[in-house]
């Protein structure tokens, strides 16, 4: 039956319970929890209800069968006798007196209200009703949600991941969340009790889960297990909690923990990861608040610290290497594989440098700005081998599960010139064996590029310390965030 959910405000008002069994005991306890005065009417009481009557001043007992006078001044009545005819008799007298009444037996369909399954947690009251279809089902759902609420009350910020500081590119590749693996990992995490919200961050140098989870779930190592880190030594990945996790996310947003410190792409990647998590139902308000806080603090870091860092985006490093190897790329032909964010940026830089661009895409051809006309030719991936002979340099920035260029492509290169292949893919787009097949081919992957042009360790530690000082100065954002999650700001 359809019903109108309400919360009755009955503090210091009278609730009458007709009956002396365990159901009557529960109704008395519910009334007392709401601050009501309780009157129990029954010829006899079960031992638990007898003790309650003896111990509680707010409960009075009339040791006899029900009489009409028993409902005088009552705000509501529960008919809990073991005899259905008695309960129906109580209901009829309440109806005549204009007092709402609930029968706990088959007469419930004639009643004025029913009692949902209830669980209370501090100032939070949760009720579950199935409209009379299944009290057992309502109880099971209530118990499950009660456990979930308890885990929310211990919710904490947790970041688990690995990056270039812990693993080399080759060792990190198997853990990257490409394609179906991202979906499988998300589906698995959705089934874990205590994982309230999460997002999966998968960048060129970082694999990370950013989550709001219960203390027990964090302590159990389930997040690291979901990412496969249980196969690694403990020093090859990290799990940060609470304030440390909050500070870490701000440093990541600011680009300070990137292989090229201060780069800007990671903030956009974090926003994309959050948007995807929200779309999939993995994240909602809690994670949005956290990321908004991280982005806010990261802006202070970018304003105060990043200007002191010689910043290079990954495509800038690729262009530096191409220019050094080719003695400039003006009037040279650069083959770009991949049409994502990095691929588009590379194409723009190469056009500005006066290069001719062969741009290969996987599924959808990229849009060519009007100012690039005559400098860019588009081809699908299937045509890559036919274009290699024309290339003076190749840059791969594709999101591919396997190698885009491999040993079978060697015969398609121009055997009269040396060529540099720059691999910006993670997992890598170019098979390392390619260079071993032909000495004319030089390969630089992401790690080699960033090592060649990255900040020195001592300088980087100084930048990180300065950013951590900024995070400490804004700790009130973290405190406010935790109060919001755990309901302490009501």
C-alpha positions as CSV (number, residue, x, y, z in Angstrom):
1,X,0.0,0.0,0.0
2,X,1.1,3.5,-0.7
3,X,1.8,5.6,2.4
4,X,2.9,9.1,3.4
5,X,6.2,9.1,5.2
6,X,6.3,11.4,8.3
7,X,8.3,11.9,11.5
8,X,5.9,12.3,14.4
9,X,7.0,14.8,17.1
10,X,5.6,13.3,20.2
11,X,8.0,14.3,23.0
12,X,6.2,14.4,26.4
13,X,3.0,13.2,24.7
14,X,1.3,9.9,25.5
15,X,1.7,6.8,23.5
16,X,-0.4,3.7,24.4
17,X,0.8,0.1,23.8
18,X,-1.9,-2.6,24.1
19,X,-0.1,-5.9,24.6
20,X,2.7,-7.4,26.6
21,X,4.9,-9.4,24.2
22,X,8.2,-8.7,22.5
23,X,6.5,-6.7,19.7
24,X,5.0,-4.5,22.4
25,X,8.4,-4.1,24.0
26,X,9.8,-2.8,20.7
27,X,7.0,-0.3,20.3
28,X,7.6,1.0,23.9
29,X,11.3,1.4,23.1
30,X,10.5,3.3,19.9
31,X,8.2,5.7,21.8
32,X,10.7,6.2,24.5
33,X,13.4,7.0,21.9
34,X,11.1,9.7,20.6
35,X,10.7,11.2,24.1
36,X,7.1,10.1,24.6
37,X,5.4,9.0,27.8
38,X,4.3,5.4,27.5
39,X,1.3,3.5,28.9
40,X,1.2,-0.3,28.6
41,X,-2.0,-2.2,28.9
42,X,-2.0,-6.0,29.2
43,X,-2.9,-8.8,31.6
44,X,0.7,-10.0,31.6
45,X,4.1,-8.9,30.4
46,X,7.1,-10.7,28.9
47,X,10.2,-10.6,31.2
48,X,12.0,-7.9,29.1
49,X,9.0,-5.6,29.1
50,X,8.4,-6.3,32.8
51,X,12.0,-5.1,33.5
52,X,11.5,-2.0,31.3
53,X,8.3,-1.1,33.3
54,X,10.1,-1.5,36.6
55,X,13.1,0.5,35.5
56,X,11.6,3.5,33.6
57,X,9.6,6.2,35.2
58,X,8.3,7.3,31.7
59,X,6.4,3.9,31.4
60,X,3.2,3.2,33.4
61,X,1.5,-0.2,33.5
62,X,-2.2,-1.2,33.7
63,X,-2.3,-4.9,34.5
64,X,-5.6,-5.9,32.9
65,X,-7.3,-6.3,29.6
66,X,-7.9,-3.2,27.4
67,X,-10.6,-0.7,28.3
68,X,-11.8,2.3,26.3
69,X,-10.5,4.6,29.1
70,X,-6.9,3.4,28.4
71,X,-6.7,5.5,25.3
72,X,-7.8,8.7,26.9
73,X,-5.3,11.6,26.2
74,X,-3.3,9.4,23.8
75,X,-1.5,10.9,20.8
76,X,-1.2,7.5,19.2
77,X,-1.8,3.8,20.0
78,X,-0.1,0.5,19.1
79,X,-2.4,-2.5,19.1
80,X,0.0,-5.4,19.8
81,X,-2.1,-8.0,21.6
82,X,-1.8,-11.7,20.6
83,X,-5.5,-11.7,19.8
84,X,-6.5,-10.2,16.4
85,X,-10.0,-9.5,17.7
86,X,-8.6,-7.5,20.6
87,X,-6.4,-5.4,18.2
88,X,-9.4,-4.8,15.9
89,X,-11.4,-3.7,19.0
90,X,-8.7,-1.2,20.0
91,X,-8.5,0.1,16.4
92,X,-12.3,0.7,16.3
93,X,-12.3,2.7,19.6
94,X,-9.3,4.8,18.4
95,X,-11.1,5.5,15.2
96,X,-14.2,6.7,17.1
97,X,-12.0,8.9,19.4
98,X,-10.0,10.4,16.5
99,X,-6.7,8.9,17.7
100,X,-4.3,7.3,15.1
101,X,-3.7,3.6,15.7
102,X,-1.5,0.9,14.3
103,X,-2.2,-2.8,14.4
104,X,0.8,-5.1,14.2
105,X,-1.1,-8.1,12.9
106,X,-3.2,-8.7,9.8
107,X,-5.4,-5.8,10.7
108,X,-2.5,-3.4,9.6
109,X,-4.3,-2.8,6.3
110,X,-7.1,-1.0,8.3
111,X,-4.7,0.9,10.5
112,X,-3.8,4.6,10.3
113,X,-0.1,4.1,10.1
114,X,2.7,1.4,10.0
115,X,6.1,1.4,11.6
116,X,9.0,1.2,9.2
117,X,12.3,-0.5,10.1
118,X,14.4,2.2,11.9
119,X,18.0,2.7,12.7
120,X,19.4,5.7,14.5
121,X,22.9,7.1,14.3
122,X,23.4,10.3,16.3
123,X,21.2,12.9,14.8
124,X,20.5,10.7,11.7
125,X,17.4,8.5,11.6
126,X,17.0,6.1,8.7
127,X,13.7,4.3,8.0
128,X,12.9,1.6,5.5
129,X,9.4,0.5,4.4
130,X,8.2,-2.0,1.8
131,X,4.6,-0.9,1.9
132,X,3.6,-4.0,3.8
133,X,5.0,-6.4,1.2
134,X,7.9,-7.8,3.3
135,X,8.9,-6.8,6.8
136,X,11.9,-9.2,6.6
137,X,13.2,-7.5,3.5
138,X,12.8,-4.0,5.1
139,X,14.8,-5.3,8.1
140,X,17.6,-6.7,5.9
141,X,17.9,-3.5,4.0
142,X,17.9,-1.4,7.2
143,X,20.7,-3.6,8.6
144,X,22.7,-3.2,5.4
145,X,22.3,0.6,5.3
146,X,23.1,0.8,9.0
147,X,26.5,-0.8,8.4
148,X,27.0,1.6,5.5
149,X,26.1,4.6,7.7
150,X,28.6,3.5,10.4
151,X,31.3,3.3,7.7
152,X,30.4,6.8,6.5
153,X,30.8,8.1,10.1
154,X,34.4,6.9,9.9
155,X,34.9,8.1,6.3
156,X,38.4,9.3,5.5
157,X,40.3,10.5,2.5
158,X,42.5,7.8,1.0
159,X,44.9,7.9,-2.0
160,X,46.6,4.7,-3.2
161,X,48.9,4.6,-6.2
162,X,52.3,4.5,-7.8
163,X,54.2,6.8,-10.0
164,X,57.6,7.5,-11.5
165,X,59.2,8.0,-8.1
166,X,58.4,4.4,-7.2
167,X,58.5,2.4,-10.4
168,X,60.2,2.8,-13.8
169,X,58.0,3.2,-16.9
170,X,58.6,-0.5,-17.8
171,X,57.6,-1.7,-14.4
172,X,54.6,0.7,-14.2
173,X,53.1,-0.3,-17.5
174,X,51.2,-3.5,-16.3
175,X,49.4,-1.4,-13.7
176,X,48.0,1.3,-16.0
177,X,44.2,1.3,-16.3
178,X,43.8,1.3,-20.0
179,X,40.5,0.4,-21.7
180,X,38.5,-2.5,-20.2
181,X,40.7,-2.7,-17.1
182,X,39.5,0.7,-16.0
183,X,35.9,-0.4,-16.2
184,X,36.6,-3.7,-14.4
185,X,38.4,-2.0,-11.6
186,X,35.6,0.5,-11.2
187,X,33.0,-2.3,-11.2
188,X,34.9,-4.2,-8.5
189,X,35.3,-1.1,-6.3
190,X,31.6,-0.4,-6.5
191,X,30.9,-3.7,-4.8
192,X,33.1,-3.0,-1.7
193,X,31.3,-2.0,1.4
194,X,33.0,1.1,2.9
195,X,34.1,2.5,-0.5
196,X,31.7,5.5,-0.6
197,X,33.1,7.4,-3.6
198,X,36.2,7.1,-5.8
199,X,37.8,8.1,-9.0
200,X,40.6,6.5,-11.0
201,X,43.5,8.7,-12.2
202,X,45.5,7.2,-15.0
203,X,48.2,9.5,-16.4
204,X,51.5,9.0,-18.2
205,X,53.4,8.7,-14.9
206,X,50.7,7.9,-12.3
207,X,48.1,5.2,-11.6
208,X,46.0,6.2,-8.6
209,X,42.7,5.7,-6.8
210,X,41.4,8.8,-5.0
211,X,38.6,7.7,-2.6
212,X,36.5,8.4,0.4
213,X,36.4,5.2,2.3
214,X,35.8,3.8,5.8
215,X,38.7,3.4,8.2
216,X,38.3,-0.4,8.1
217,X,38.4,-0.6,4.3
218,X,41.5,1.6,4.2
219,X,43.3,-0.5,6.8
220,X,42.4,-3.7,5.0
221,X,44.4,-2.8,1.9
222,X,41.5,-3.4,-0.4
223,X,42.2,-0.4,-2.6
224,X,45.8,-1.5,-3.3
225,X,44.5,-5.0,-4.0
226,X,42.0,-3.6,-6.5
227,X,44.9,-1.9,-8.4
228,X,47.1,-5.0,-8.2
229,X,49.7,-3.4,-5.9
230,X,49.6,-6.4,-3.6
231,X,52.0,-8.0,-6.1
232,X,54.6,-5.2,-5.5
233,X,57.0,-4.7,-2.6
234,X,55.6,-2.1,-0.1
235,X,58.1,0.5,-1.1
236,X,56.9,0.5,-4.7
237,X,53.5,2.1,-4.1
238,X,51.9,4.5,-1.6
239,X,48.8,4.7,0.4
240,X,48.1,8.1,2.1
241,X,45.2,8.8,4.4
242,X,43.5,11.9,5.9
243,X,45.5,15.1,5.9
244,X,48.4,13.5,4.0
245,X,46.0,12.3,1.2
246,X,44.5,15.8,1.0
247,X,47.9,17.5,0.7
248,X,49.0,14.9,-1.9
249,X,46.0,15.6,-4.1
250,X,46.7,19.4,-4.0
251,X,50.4,18.8,-5.0
252,X,49.3,16.5,-7.8
253,X,46.8,19.2,-9.1
254,X,49.6,21.7,-9.0
255,X,51.9,19.5,-11.1
256,X,54.6,19.5,-8.5
257,X,54.7,15.6,-8.3
258,X,54.9,15.2,-12.1
259,X,58.1,14.1,-13.8
260,X,58.2,17.6,-15.3
261,X,57.3,19.7,-12.2
262,X,54.8,22.4,-12.7
263,X,53.2,21.0,-15.8
264,X,49.5,21.9,-16.4
265,X,48.0,18.8,-18.0
266,X,47.5,16.9,-14.8
267,X,44.9,19.3,-13.4
268,X,42.8,18.8,-16.6
269,X,43.4,15.0,-16.3
270,X,42.1,15.1,-12.7
271,X,39.0,17.0,-13.8
272,X,38.4,14.5,-16.6
273,X,38.8,11.6,-14.2
274,X,36.3,13.1,-11.8
275,X,33.8,13.8,-14.5
276,X,34.1,10.2,-15.8
277,X,33.7,8.9,-12.2
278,X,30.5,11.0,-11.7
279,X,29.2,9.8,-15.1
280,X,29.7,6.1,-14.1
281,X,28.2,6.6,-10.6
282,X,31.5,6.1,-8.8
283,X,31.6,9.6,-7.4
284,X,29.3,12.4,-6.3
285,X,29.3,15.3,-3.8
286,X,32.0,14.1,-1.4
287,X,34.7,13.7,-4.1
288,X,33.6,16.8,-5.8
289,X,34.2,18.8,-2.6
290,X,37.6,17.2,-2.2
291,X,38.7,17.9,-5.7
292,X,37.4,21.5,-5.5
293,X,39.5,22.0,-2.4
294,X,42.6,20.4,-4.0
295,X,42.2,22.6,-7.0
296,X,41.8,25.7,-4.9
297,X,45.0,25.0,-2.9
298,X,46.9,24.1,-6.0
299,X,46.2,27.6,-7.4
300,X,48.0,29.1,-4.5
301,X,50.9,26.7,-5.2
302,X,50.9,27.6,-8.9
303,X,50.9,31.3,-8.0
304,X,53.6,31.2,-5.4
305,X,55.9,28.3,-6.3
306,X,55.5,27.2,-9.9
307,X,56.7,30.5,-11.5
308,X,60.1,29.7,-10.0
309,X,60.2,26.3,-11.8
310,X,61.4,26.0,-15.4
311,X,58.2,24.4,-16.6
312,X,58.0,22.2,-19.7
313,X,54.9,20.3,-20.8
314,X,55.6,16.9,-22.3
315,X,55.1,18.1,-25.8
316,X,57.6,20.9,-25.2
317,X,60.2,18.3,-24.2
318,X,59.3,16.4,-27.4
319,X,59.9,19.5,-29.5
320,X,63.2,20.2,-27.8
321,X,64.4,16.7,-28.6
322,X,63.2,16.8,-32.2
323,X,64.9,20.1,-32.7
324,X,68.2,18.9,-31.2
325,X,68.2,15.7,-33.2
326,X,67.1,17.2,-36.5
327,X,68.9,20.5,-36.1
328,X,65.5,22.2,-36.3
329,X,62.3,20.9,-37.8
330,X,61.5,23.7,-40.2
331,X,60.6,22.2,-43.6
332,X,60.9,18.7,-42.1
333,X,58.2,16.1,-42.0
334,X,56.9,15.1,-38.6
335,X,54.6,12.0,-38.4
336,X,52.3,12.4,-35.4
337,X,50.4,9.3,-34.2
338,X,47.4,10.1,-32.0
339,X,44.8,12.8,-32.0
340,X,44.2,13.3,-28.2
341,X,45.1,16.3,-26.1
342,X,48.9,15.8,-26.4
343,X,48.7,14.9,-30.1
344,X,46.7,18.1,-30.9
345,X,49.2,20.3,-28.9
346,X,52.2,18.7,-30.7
347,X,50.6,19.3,-34.1
348,X,50.1,23.0,-33.2
349,X,53.7,23.4,-32.0
350,X,55.1,21.7,-35.1
351,X,53.1,23.8,-37.4
352,X,54.3,27.0,-35.6
353,X,57.9,25.7,-36.1
354,X,57.3,25.4,-39.9
355,X,57.2,21.6,-40.1
356,X,55.0,19.6,-42.5
357,X,52.7,17.3,-40.5
358,X,51.4,13.8,-41.3
359,X,48.8,13.2,-38.6
360,X,47.4,9.7,-38.1
361,X,44.3,9.1,-36.1
362,X,42.6,5.9,-34.8
363,X,38.8,6.4,-35.2
364,X,37.8,10.0,-35.7
365,X,39.8,12.5,-37.8
366,X,40.8,15.6,-35.8
367,X,39.5,19.0,-36.9
368,X,42.2,21.1,-38.6
369,X,42.2,24.8,-37.8
370,X,42.0,27.1,-40.8
371,X,45.5,28.4,-40.2
372,X,47.0,25.0,-40.6
373,X,45.7,24.3,-44.1
374,X,48.5,23.1,-46.4
375,X,50.7,22.1,-43.5
376,X,48.8,19.0,-42.3
377,X,47.7,15.8,-44.0
378,X,45.4,13.3,-42.2
379,X,45.5,9.5,-42.5
380,X,43.9,6.7,-40.5
381,X,46.1,4.3,-38.4
382,X,46.0,1.7,-41.2
383,X,48.1,4.0,-43.4
384,X,50.9,4.5,-40.9
385,X,53.4,2.1,-42.6
386,X,52.8,3.8,-45.9
387,X,53.8,7.2,-44.5
388,X,56.9,6.2,-42.5
389,X,59.3,6.6,-45.4
390,X,58.3,10.3,-45.7
391,X,58.9,11.1,-42.0
392,X,62.0,12.9,-40.7
393,X,60.7,12.3,-37.2
394,X,57.9,10.3,-35.5
395,X,56.0,11.2,-32.3
396,X,53.5,8.6,-30.9
397,X,50.9,9.9,-28.4
398,X,48.1,7.3,-28.9
399,X,45.9,5.7,-26.3
400,X,46.5,2.1,-27.4
401,X,46.6,-1.2,-25.5
402,X,49.6,-2.4,-27.4
403,X,52.5,-1.3,-29.6
404,X,51.5,0.9,-32.6
405,X,55.0,0.6,-34.1
406,X,57.0,-2.6,-33.8
407,X,59.7,-4.7,-35.5
408,X,57.6,-5.3,-38.6
409,X,57.7,-1.6,-39.4
410,X,61.5,-1.5,-39.9
411,X,61.4,-2.1,-43.7
412,X,59.0,0.9,-44.1
413,X,61.5,3.5,-42.8
414,X,63.8,5.4,-45.2
415,X,67.1,3.4,-44.9
416,X,69.2,6.4,-46.0
417,X,68.6,8.6,-43.0
418,X,68.6,8.5,-39.2
419,X,65.3,9.1,-37.5
420,X,64.1,9.8,-34.0
421,X,61.0,8.2,-32.6
422,X,59.5,9.8,-29.5
423,X,57.1,7.7,-27.5
424,X,54.7,9.6,-25.4
425,X,52.3,6.7,-24.8
426,X,51.7,4.9,-21.5
427,X,51.6,2.0,-22.0
428,X,54.3,2.6,-24.6
429,X,53.4,2.9,-28.3
430,X,56.7,1.9,-29.7
431,X,58.3,-1.5,-29.2
432,X,61.9,-1.0,-27.8
433,X,63.0,-3.9,-30.1
434,X,62.5,-1.5,-33.0
435,X,65.8,0.4,-32.3
436,X,67.7,-2.9,-31.8
437,X,66.6,-4.0,-35.3
438,X,68.1,-0.8,-36.9
439,X,70.8,1.4,-35.6
440,X,69.5,4.4,-37.6
441,X,66.5,4.5,-35.3
442,X,66.7,6.3,-32.0
443,X,63.8,6.0,-29.5
444,X,63.1,8.3,-26.6
445,X,60.2,7.3,-24.3
446,X,58.5,9.4,-21.7
447,X,60.9,8.5,-19.0
448,X,64.0,9.3,-21.0
449,X,62.6,12.7,-22.1
450,X,61.7,13.8,-18.5
451,X,65.0,12.5,-17.2
452,X,66.9,14.6,-19.7
453,X,65.0,17.8,-19.0
454,X,63.6,17.3,-15.5
455,X,64.4,19.4,-12.4
456,X,67.3,18.3,-10.2
457,X,66.3,16.3,-7.1
458,X,67.5,18.9,-4.6
459,X,65.6,21.7,-6.4
460,X,62.5,19.6,-6.6
461,X,62.5,18.8,-2.9
462,X,62.7,22.5,-2.2
463,X,59.6,23.2,-4.4
464,X,57.7,20.3,-2.8
465,X,58.5,21.6,0.7
466,X,57.3,25.1,-0.2
467,X,54.0,23.6,-1.6
468,X,53.5,21.6,1.6
469,X,53.9,24.8,3.6
470,X,51.1,26.3,1.6
471,X,48.9,23.3,2.2
472,X,49.5,23.5,5.9
473,X,48.6,27.1,5.9
474,X,45.2,26.2,4.4
475,X,44.5,23.2,6.7
476,X,41.1,24.7,7.7
477,X,39.9,23.5,4.2
478,X,40.7,19.9,5.2
479,X,39.0,20.3,8.6
480,X,35.8,21.7,6.9
481,X,35.9,18.9,4.4
482,X,36.0,16.2,7.1
483,X,33.3,17.8,9.1
484,X,31.1,17.8,6.0
485,X,31.8,14.1,5.3
486,X,31.2,12.9,8.9
487,X,28.3,15.1,9.7
488,X,29.9,17.1,12.5
489,X,28.9,20.5,11.1
490,X,25.2,20.1,11.7
